């Protein structure tokens, strides 16, 4: 299996909504974004699959060294081999890859966030940085597009957090800021024991409103001259924002006990229609 095939398999196997947007890209950009996404999956899997803290720390430290190997011209892993041709052509910085790994390390050290400021740093590292790297691959003329990518990445991560509240709770993780739980009269135990209530519904609707505000902010920041080149980001936004609205329509508190998702045909329809609207 070639490095490109490895990345393609890794990305397709994830079942992510992002996969449906990649198919609209020209070959070289599709290969670059697929390699980037495969890298994100690899380091995320370290946190999700390693049950021993020290083992996970060692593996993430290895990935930091492997990122350095890309820029030294001697990558070892199939993902970094696939990434290497693109870091120079798309001006992808070593520091951004390290920041993504730093974000994964936060998952090893924190399973609660005291306030939104602390959560925002996590979201920046694991999502906004990925958004910035993606925008560089898609191409842009106006640097304001990087702000669009930053805020869109944050919106995506907030959507993920809302969708996965119940799933994360079953792993003893609460990403909703603790001061906001207190403000709405919700306890950690309510989340961990999946207690649906009016207070939980209001708490989650507040999270949804904030995520919506970041979608609005991002879309307003995208310069007109870069809408065409950033169509893949717009496709992702259409799919993720539709998911967010489905969660609210179904009853936000339901995420404690079930996982809302969009079907393949709906994702493809959203992707195709968004692409056509931004030709």
C-alpha positions, -999 to +999 in steps of 0.1 A: +000+000+000+014+034-010+013+064+014-014+080-007-035+048-005-030+046+032-043+081+037-072+075+014-082+044+034-077+062+067-099+091+056-127+069+040-128+046+070-135+075+094-169+081+079-165+118+085-186+145+068-154+160+056-149+131+032-179+142+011-163+176+004-129+164-006-142+147-037-149+181-053-112+191-053-086+187-081-063+158-076-033+175-060-054+194-035-075+163-028-043+143-020-030+171+002-062+175+023-066+138+025-030+135+039-037+163+064-070+147+075-053+113+079-026+129+101-054+144+123-070+109+125-037+093+135-030+116+164-066+116+175-066+078+176-036+079+200-058+096+226-089+076+218-073+042+217-044+043+243-057+033+277-023+041+294-014+077+298+023+072+295+020+052+263-002+079+248+023+106+258+052+087+243+033+082+210+024+119+207+060+128+214+070+104+186+046+122+163+062+156+171+095+141+161+080+127+130+066+162+120+102+175+124+112+146+101+090+160+073+108+192+073+142+174+075+132+154+044+132+120+061+096+110+071+090+075+083+052+070+086+030+066+055+010+097+065+041+120+068+055+106+036+022+115+019+023+150+035+059+158+027+054+169-010+027+194+001+042+212+031+064+235+009+040+239-021+011+250+002+033+267+028+022+245+057+041+254+088+057+229+112+044+249+141+008+244+131+012+206+130+028+207+165-001+228+178-025+201+166-006+175+186-005+199+216-043+200+214-044+162+215-022+163+246-048+185+263-072+155+260-046+135+280-044+162+307-080+175+309-114+159+310-131+190+322-129+227+311-135+254+337-147+281+313-150+289+276-116+306+274-099+274+284-121+254+260-114+279+232-076+271+234-084+234+229-107+242+200-081+264+184-055+237+185-076+207+174-098+225+149-090+261+140-054+252+132-067+225+109-090+250+093-061+273+086-040+246+071-070+235+050-076+270+037-039+272+026-044+240+006-077+252-009-060+285-018-067+322-011-058+357-021-070+377+009-055+370+043-089+376+059-097+341+046-075+327+073-098+344+099-127+327+082-109+294+085-101+300+121-137+307+131-152+280+109-129+254+126-141+266+160-177+263+148-171+227+136-155+217+170-183+233+190-207+213+168-188+181+175-188+188+212-226+193+212-232+161+191-210+140+213-220+151+247-234+117+257-206+097+241-180+119+258-198+116+291-195+078+289-158+083+287-159+106+317-153+137+296-173+169+297-163+196+272-191+220+280-175+246+304-182+239+340-191+275+348-218+273+322-232+241+337-235+260+370-251+290+354-279+267+340-283+247+372-269+215+356-245+193+376-217+171+362-236+141+375-266+152+353-243+150+322-225+118+333-258+100+340-275+113+309-303+130+327-325+148+302-342+179+317-354+213+308-322+228+324-300+205+302-320+215+271-315+252+278-278+246+285-273+228+252-294+253+233-270+280+246-241+259+232-259+257+199-265+294+197-228+301+203-218+276+176-243+293+152-227+327+160-193+313+149-208+300+117-222+335+111-190+352+120-169+329+097-192+332+067-193+370+070-155+371+072-149+352+039-138+377+012-158+375-020-127+368-041-120+336-022-155+321-021-147+299-051-114+286-038-129+279-003-159+260-016-148+229+002-150+248+035-184+261+026-195+225+019-183+215+053-201+244+068-234+234+051-232+198+063-221+206+099-246+235+103-274+213+091-264+187+116-264+214+144-299+225+134-311+189+133-299+184+169-319+214+180-350+203+161-348+168+176-345+183+211-310+193+221-311+173+253-315+141+233-277+141+225-272+127+260-286+094+249-284+093+211-261+106+184-277+127+156-263+122+121-271+130+085-275+102+059-250+098+031-275+110+004-283+142+024-246+150+028-240+145-009-270+167-017-258+194+006-223+191-009-234+192-045-258+222-040-233+242-021-207+236-048-231+248-075-241+279-055-204+289-053-192+283-089 
